[in-house]
Amino acid sequence: MTHRDWKYHASVFIILVAVILLTGWFFGHFTETALVVVAFAAAWHLVHFWRMYAWLKNPTLETPKSLGIWADVFSRLSSLEQQKRKQKKRYRRMINDFRNVTDAFPDATLMIDKSARLAWFNQAAAIFLGLEENKDVGRRISSLLRSTEFNHWLSDGEKIAGKLEIPAPGNTEMWLEISSVPIHKGRQLIIFRDISEVHHLDRVRKDFVTNVSHELRTPLTVMRGYLEILQDRPEDELTGPFRRMHAQAIQMQAMLDDLLELSRLQSLDEQGEIEPVDVPAILMQIKEQAQEISRGRHELQFQIDKDLHLLGKRSDLESAFRNLVVNALKYTPGGGEISVLWSNGEQGPSLAVSDTGIGIPRREIPRLTERFYRVGSDRGRESGGTGLGLAIVKHVLSAHDAQLEIESDVGVGSRFTCIFPPHRISD
């Protein structure tokens, strides 16, 4: 149906009323005619208002029929209703397609609103977490997943940006990796991934490293002891080979120690309680050890803020800081300078270990914290490095919410900076 402009209907109405009033005036009944026109117009519009109201209350009824402007009004309303029905069908199809797609996901996925109430979940979430649509939608997620770690993670704005690994509620054999994706109006998608197999393999790997390291430690200790005894014998043609064997035994011992240390750091069972750590005292001990290792070959400078302490695990922080200082000693030739600065800056507490050593090519810097990675095999052999020191440092810093920044130039030296967040400061 063609929809006419309101001006057309107004013009028709005015002309019609004018003709009727002129006719009444011609016959000498202008006032009576005017009253009749007003009464008829009011009744006409009231009847159509009532018909429109009844139809709007129940749009399933047949669209009212009429003439003039009301015909256009009902026609337009009918068109809008049809568009709305088509849109609802389209949205329904989209929702069904979305549900079919999400139900095909292997990962459990659910949506919570800004009040942390469950709004929707897929089929995998129903299986993994035992959720039921009729019973659980609308309930707070904390009452559905009774996990203290999960609830702390969900309520912490900083932590929720990362991932959380926890045992599945009610099934300690299953491990879940949980991540969050923010969506519209404070809602969030919470994704649960089954990492039981990965977790199991990681535990097997850690057990393997620990067991092999313990098994090799005893024969290495025995071999190293005999080699030390043989080195004290008078020099002959075997002295050179014995010294090389002794050096290799020492390096293997160092690698086993680092492997055990890294395995300990990665073990969930070994995570200690957070406590105030006297970092200045640790650095003073490391300074004494550095002096013993250097034996006067390097210029050592330690600038330590004696009032700056951290919240963390003492043994882990000591291991990380010692690795950085020992690395600086290994890769700095005699006569070089090594400086250690412990201070509180704009970003938070930081430990900066600088040296004037051989430096590192910039292309190698991104890989320095990988396990067993060394810049040049010859350089690693000469220094006795294991390739695990910086991996230990990275793991410790990650556990303390800190980051490692590395700056280096070949032939100039290197600077390793551990930056801790301000909330790690201990009063």
C-alpha positions as CSV (number, residue, x, y, z in Angstrom):
1,M,0.0,0.0,0.0
2,T,1.3,3.5,-0.9
3,H,1.8,5.7,2.2
4,R,0.8,9.3,1.8
5,D,2.4,12.3,3.4
6,W,0.6,13.8,6.4
7,K,0.2,17.1,4.5
8,Y,-2.0,15.3,2.0
9,H,-4.3,14.0,4.7
10,A,-4.4,17.4,6.4
11,S,-5.3,19.1,3.1
12,V,-8.1,16.6,2.4
13,F,-9.5,17.0,6.0
14,I,-9.5,20.8,5.7
15,I,-11.2,20.8,2.3
16,L,-13.8,18.3,3.5
17,V,-14.6,20.3,6.6
18,A,-14.7,23.6,4.6
19,V,-17.2,22.1,2.1
20,I,-19.4,20.8,4.9
21,L,-19.3,24.1,6.8
22,L,-20.0,26.1,3.6
23,T,-23.0,23.8,2.9
24,G,-24.4,24.4,6.5
25,W,-23.8,28.1,6.1
26,F,-25.6,28.1,2.7
27,F,-28.6,26.5,4.3
28,G,-28.5,28.7,7.4
29,H,-27.3,26.1,9.9
30,F,-23.6,26.9,10.2
31,T,-23.4,26.5,14.0
32,E,-25.3,23.2,14.1
33,T,-23.2,21.9,11.2
34,A,-19.9,23.0,12.9
35,L,-21.0,21.2,16.1
36,V,-21.9,18.0,14.2
37,V,-18.5,18.1,12.4
38,V,-16.6,18.5,15.7
39,A,-18.5,15.7,17.4
40,F,-18.1,13.4,14.4
41,A,-14.4,14.1,14.1
42,A,-13.9,13.4,17.9
43,A,-15.9,10.2,17.8
44,W,-14.1,9.1,14.6
45,H,-10.6,9.6,16.2
46,L,-11.6,8.1,19.6
47,V,-12.9,4.9,17.9
48,H,-9.7,4.6,16.0
49,F,-7.6,5.3,19.0
50,W,-9.4,2.5,20.8
51,R,-8.9,0.1,17.9
52,M,-5.2,1.0,17.7
53,Y,-4.8,0.5,21.5
54,A,-6.5,-2.9,21.4
55,W,-4.3,-4.0,18.5
56,L,-1.1,-2.8,20.2
57,K,-2.0,-4.9,23.3
58,N,-2.5,-7.9,21.1
59,P,-0.6,-7.6,17.8
60,T,-1.6,-11.1,16.8
61,L,-5.0,-9.8,15.9
62,E,-5.8,-8.8,12.3
63,T,-4.6,-5.3,11.5
64,P,-7.6,-2.9,11.7
65,K,-9.0,-1.5,8.4
66,S,-9.9,2.1,7.9
67,L,-9.8,5.1,5.6
68,G,-7.7,8.2,5.2
69,I,-4.9,8.9,7.7
70,W,-5.9,6.0,9.9
71,A,-5.5,3.6,7.1
72,D,-1.9,4.8,6.7
73,V,-1.3,4.7,10.4
74,F,-2.5,1.0,10.6
75,S,-0.6,0.2,7.5
76,R,2.6,1.6,8.9
77,L,2.1,-0.2,12.3
78,S,1.5,-3.4,10.4
79,S,4.7,-3.0,8.5
80,L,6.7,-2.3,11.7
81,E,5.2,-5.4,13.3
82,Q,6.2,-7.5,10.3
83,Q,9.7,-6.1,10.4
84,K,9.9,-6.8,14.2
85,R,8.8,-10.4,13.6
86,K,11.4,-10.9,10.9
87,Q,14.0,-9.4,13.1
88,K,13.1,-11.6,16.0
89,K,13.3,-14.7,13.7
90,R,16.7,-13.5,12.5
91,Y,17.9,-12.9,16.1
92,R,16.5,-16.3,17.1
93,R,18.4,-18.0,14.2
94,M,21.6,-16.1,15.2
95,I,21.2,-17.2,18.9
96,N,20.6,-20.8,17.8
97,D,23.7,-20.7,15.5
98,F,25.8,-19.2,18.3
99,R,24.6,-21.9,20.7
100,N,25.4,-24.6,18.2
101,V,28.8,-23.2,17.6
102,T,29.6,-22.8,21.3
103,D,28.3,-26.2,22.2
104,A,30.8,-27.6,19.7
105,F,33.6,-25.9,21.6
106,P,35.7,-28.4,23.6
107,D,36.4,-25.7,26.2
108,A,33.8,-25.0,28.9
109,T,32.5,-21.4,28.3
110,L,30.1,-19.4,30.5
111,M,29.1,-15.7,30.7
112,I,28.6,-13.7,33.9
113,D,27.1,-10.3,34.3
114,K,28.7,-7.4,36.2
115,S,27.4,-8.8,39.5
116,A,29.2,-12.1,38.7
117,R,25.9,-13.9,38.2
118,L,25.7,-16.7,35.6
119,A,23.9,-15.6,32.4
120,W,24.7,-18.4,30.0
121,F,26.9,-21.4,29.5
122,N,27.7,-24.0,26.8
123,Q,27.4,-27.8,26.8
124,A,31.0,-28.3,27.8
125,A,30.5,-26.2,30.9
126,A,27.4,-28.3,31.8
127,I,29.6,-31.4,31.6
128,F,32.8,-30.1,33.2
129,L,31.2,-28.0,36.0
130,G,27.8,-29.9,36.4
131,L,25.7,-26.8,35.6
132,E,21.9,-27.0,34.9
133,E,20.2,-24.2,32.9
134,N,16.9,-24.2,34.8
135,K,18.6,-24.2,38.2
136,D,21.9,-22.3,37.9
137,V,21.3,-19.4,35.5
138,G,21.0,-16.2,37.6
139,R,23.0,-17.6,40.6
140,R,26.3,-16.1,41.6
141,I,29.2,-17.9,40.1
142,S,31.0,-18.1,43.5
143,S,28.1,-20.3,44.8
144,L,28.4,-22.6,41.8
145,L,32.3,-23.0,41.8
146,R,33.4,-23.4,45.4
147,S,37.0,-22.6,44.9
148,T,38.8,-20.0,47.0
149,E,41.5,-19.5,44.4
150,F,38.9,-19.0,41.6
151,N,36.9,-16.5,43.6
152,H,40.0,-14.5,44.6
153,W,41.1,-14.5,40.9
154,L,37.7,-13.3,39.7
155,S,37.5,-10.5,42.2
156,D,41.0,-9.2,41.5
157,G,41.0,-6.9,38.5
158,E,44.7,-7.3,38.0
159,K,44.9,-11.1,38.3
160,I,41.9,-11.7,36.0
161,A,43.8,-10.3,33.1
162,G,46.0,-13.4,33.4
163,K,45.3,-17.1,33.6
164,L,44.5,-19.3,36.6
165,E,45.2,-23.1,36.9
166,I,43.2,-25.0,39.5
167,P,41.9,-28.5,40.1
168,A,38.4,-29.0,38.8
169,P,35.8,-28.6,41.7
170,G,35.0,-32.1,42.9
171,N,37.6,-33.8,40.7
172,T,41.3,-33.3,41.8
173,E,42.4,-35.5,38.9
174,M,41.3,-32.9,36.4
175,W,43.1,-29.5,36.1
176,L,41.5,-26.5,34.5
177,E,43.1,-23.4,33.0
178,I,40.8,-20.4,33.4
179,S,40.9,-17.2,31.4
180,S,38.5,-14.2,31.1
181,V,37.4,-12.2,28.1
182,P,35.6,-8.8,28.9
183,I,32.5,-8.1,26.7
184,H,29.7,-5.5,26.7
185,K,28.4,-3.7,29.8
186,G,30.6,-5.3,32.4
187,R,29.9,-8.9,31.3
188,Q,32.7,-11.4,31.0
189,L,33.2,-14.7,29.2
190,I,35.0,-17.2,31.5
191,I,36.7,-20.0,29.6
192,F,37.7,-23.3,31.3
193,R,40.2,-25.5,29.4
194,D,41.1,-29.1,30.4
195,I,44.9,-29.2,30.8
196,S,45.0,-32.4,32.8
197,E,47.2,-34.1,30.3
198,V,49.6,-31.1,30.0
199,H,49.7,-30.8,33.8
200,H,50.4,-34.5,34.2
201,L,53.2,-34.4,31.6
202,D,54.7,-31.3,33.3
203,R,54.7,-33.2,36.6
204,V,56.3,-36.2,35.0
205,R,59.0,-33.9,33.5
206,K,59.7,-32.3,36.8
207,D,59.9,-35.7,38.5
208,F,62.2,-36.9,35.8
209,V,64.6,-33.9,36.2
210,T,64.6,-34.3,39.9
211,N,65.2,-38.0,40.0
212,V,67.9,-38.0,37.3
213,S,69.6,-35.0,39.0
214,H,69.7,-36.9,42.3
215,E,70.9,-40.1,40.7
216,L,73.7,-38.3,38.9
217,R,74.8,-36.2,41.8
218,T,76.4,-39.1,43.8
219,P,78.6,-40.5,41.0
220,L,79.6,-37.0,39.9
221,T,80.6,-36.2,43.5
222,V,82.7,-39.3,43.7
223,M,84.4,-38.7,40.3
224,R,85.1,-35.1,41.2
225,G,86.6,-36.2,44.5
226,Y,89.0,-38.7,42.9
227,L,89.9,-36.1,40.2
228,E,90.8,-33.6,42.9
229,I,93.1,-36.2,44.6
230,L,94.8,-37.0,41.3
231,Q,95.4,-33.3,40.5
232,D,97.5,-33.1,43.6
233,R,99.9,-35.7,42.2
234,P,103.2,-34.6,40.6
235,E,102.8,-33.2,37.1
236,D,103.0,-35.7,34.3
237,E,101.4,-36.3,30.9
238,L,98.0,-37.0,32.6
239,T,97.7,-33.7,34.4
240,G,96.1,-31.8,31.5
241,P,93.4,-34.5,30.8
242,F,92.6,-34.7,34.6
243,R,92.2,-31.0,34.8
244,R,89.8,-30.9,31.9
245,M,87.8,-33.8,33.3
246,H,87.7,-32.0,36.7
247,A,86.4,-28.8,35.0
248,Q,83.7,-30.8,33.1
249,A,82.7,-32.6,36.3
250,I,82.3,-29.2,38.1
251,Q,80.2,-27.8,35.2
252,M,78.0,-30.9,35.2
253,Q,77.6,-30.5,39.0
254,A,76.6,-26.9,38.5
255,M,74.0,-27.9,35.8
256,L,72.5,-30.5,38.1
257,D,72.3,-27.9,40.9
258,D,70.5,-25.5,38.6
259,L,68.2,-28.2,37.3
260,L,67.2,-29.1,40.9
261,E,66.7,-25.4,41.7
262,L,64.5,-24.8,38.7
263,S,62.5,-27.9,39.4
264,R,62.0,-26.8,43.0
265,L,60.9,-23.4,41.9
266,Q,58.4,-24.9,39.5
267,S,57.0,-27.4,42.0
268,L,53.5,-26.3,43.3
269,D,54.3,-28.2,46.5
270,E,57.3,-26.0,47.2
271,Q,55.6,-22.7,47.0
272,G,56.3,-21.0,50.4
273,E,54.3,-18.4,52.2
274,I,54.9,-14.7,51.4
275,E,56.9,-13.0,54.1
276,P,58.9,-9.8,54.6
277,V,62.4,-10.3,53.0
278,D,65.4,-8.4,54.1
279,V,66.8,-7.7,50.6
280,P,69.8,-5.6,51.8
281,A,71.0,-8.5,54.0
282,I,70.8,-10.8,51.1
283,L,72.7,-8.5,48.9
284,M,75.4,-8.0,51.5
285,Q,75.9,-11.8,51.6
286,I,76.0,-11.9,47.8
287,K,78.6,-9.1,47.9
288,E,80.9,-11.2,50.1
289,Q,80.5,-14.2,47.8
290,A,81.2,-12.1,44.8
291,Q,84.4,-10.8,46.4
292,E,85.5,-14.4,47.0
293,I,84.8,-15.4,43.4
294,S,86.4,-12.3,41.9
295,R,89.5,-12.4,44.1
296,G,90.3,-8.8,43.4
297,R,90.1,-9.1,39.6
298,H,87.0,-6.9,39.3
299,E,85.9,-3.6,40.8
300,L,82.7,-4.3,42.7
301,Q,80.3,-1.5,43.6
302,F,77.1,-2.1,45.7
303,Q,74.7,0.7,46.3
304,I,71.9,-0.6,48.6
305,D,68.9,1.1,50.1
306,K,69.0,-0.4,53.6
307,D,65.4,0.4,54.4
308,L,63.9,-1.1,51.2
309,H,62.5,-4.6,51.9
310,L,60.2,-6.9,49.8
311,L,57.3,-9.2,50.4
312,G,58.2,-12.6,48.9
313,K,60.1,-15.8,49.4
314,R,63.7,-15.2,50.6
315,S,65.3,-18.3,49.1
316,D,63.9,-17.7,45.7
317,L,64.9,-14.0,45.6
318,E,68.4,-14.9,46.9
319,S,68.8,-17.5,44.1
320,A,67.7,-15.0,41.4
321,F,69.9,-12.1,42.6
322,R,73.0,-14.4,43.1
323,N,72.6,-15.7,39.5
324,L,72.6,-12.2,38.1
325,V,75.7,-11.2,40.0
326,V,77.6,-14.5,39.3
327,N,76.7,-14.1,35.6
328,A,78.2,-10.6,35.6
329,L,81.4,-12.0,37.1
330,K,81.6,-14.8,34.6
331,Y,81.3,-12.6,31.5
332,T,83.4,-9.7,32.7
333,P,87.2,-9.9,32.1
334,G,89.6,-9.0,34.8
335,G,89.9,-5.3,35.4
336,G,86.2,-4.8,34.6
337,E,83.6,-3.1,36.7
338,I,80.4,-4.6,38.2
339,S,77.8,-2.5,40.0
340,V,74.7,-3.5,41.9
341,L,72.0,-0.9,42.6
342,W,69.0,-1.7,44.9
343,S,66.7,1.3,45.0
344,N,63.0,2.4,44.8
345,G,62.1,4.2,41.6
346,E,59.0,5.4,39.8
347,Q,57.9,1.9,38.7
348,G,58.7,0.4,42.1
349,P,61.7,-1.3,43.8
350,S,64.4,-2.5,41.4
351,L,67.7,-4.3,41.4
352,A,70.1,-3.3,38.6
353,V,73.2,-5.4,37.9
354,S,75.5,-3.7,35.4
355,D,78.9,-4.9,34.1
356,T,81.5,-3.8,31.6
357,G,81.9,-7.3,30.2
358,I,81.8,-8.8,26.7
359,G,78.2,-7.9,26.1
360,I,75.4,-9.7,24.2
361,P,74.3,-9.3,20.6
362,R,70.9,-7.6,20.5
363,R,69.4,-10.3,18.4
364,E,70.2,-12.8,21.1
365,I,68.6,-10.9,24.0
366,P,64.9,-12.2,23.5
367,R,66.1,-15.8,23.9
368,L,68.4,-15.3,27.0
369,T,65.8,-16.6,29.5
370,E,65.2,-19.8,27.6
371,R,66.4,-23.0,29.3
372,F,69.9,-24.1,28.3
373,Y,70.2,-21.2,25.9
374,R,73.7,-19.8,25.8
375,V,75.1,-17.1,23.5
376,G,77.7,-19.1,21.5
377,S,78.7,-22.6,22.6
378,D,82.3,-21.7,23.0
379,R,81.5,-18.8,25.3
380,G,79.3,-21.1,27.4
381,R,82.0,-23.7,27.8
382,E,84.7,-21.2,28.7
383,S,82.6,-19.5,31.3
384,G,81.2,-22.7,32.8
385,G,77.6,-21.5,32.3
386,T,74.7,-24.0,32.4
387,G,72.2,-22.0,30.4
388,L,69.7,-22.2,33.3
389,G,70.6,-19.1,35.4
390,L,68.4,-16.6,33.7
391,A,65.6,-19.1,33.4
392,I,65.7,-19.3,37.2
393,V,65.7,-15.5,37.4
394,K,62.7,-15.2,35.1
395,H,60.7,-17.8,37.0
396,V,61.4,-16.2,40.4
397,L,60.5,-12.7,39.1
398,S,57.3,-14.0,37.5
399,A,56.3,-15.5,40.8
400,H,56.9,-12.1,42.5
401,D,54.9,-10.1,39.8
402,A,58.1,-8.6,38.6
403,Q,59.7,-8.2,35.2
404,L,63.3,-8.4,33.8
405,E,64.7,-5.8,31.5
406,I,67.9,-6.5,29.6
407,E,70.2,-3.9,27.9
408,S,73.5,-4.9,26.3
409,D,76.0,-3.9,23.7
410,V,78.8,-6.1,22.5
411,G,82.1,-5.0,23.8
412,V,80.5,-2.4,26.1
413,G,78.7,-4.4,28.8
414,S,75.2,-5.4,30.0
415,R,72.6,-4.3,32.4
416,F,70.0,-6.6,34.0
417,T,67.2,-4.8,35.9
418,C,64.6,-6.6,38.0
419,I,61.5,-4.3,38.5
420,F,59.1,-5.2,41.3
421,P,55.6,-3.6,41.6
422,P,55.1,-1.1,44.5
423,H,52.6,-3.4,46.3
424,R,55.6,-5.8,47.0
425,I,57.3,-3.3,49.3
426,S,57.4,-4.4,52.9
427,D,57.1,-1.9,55.7
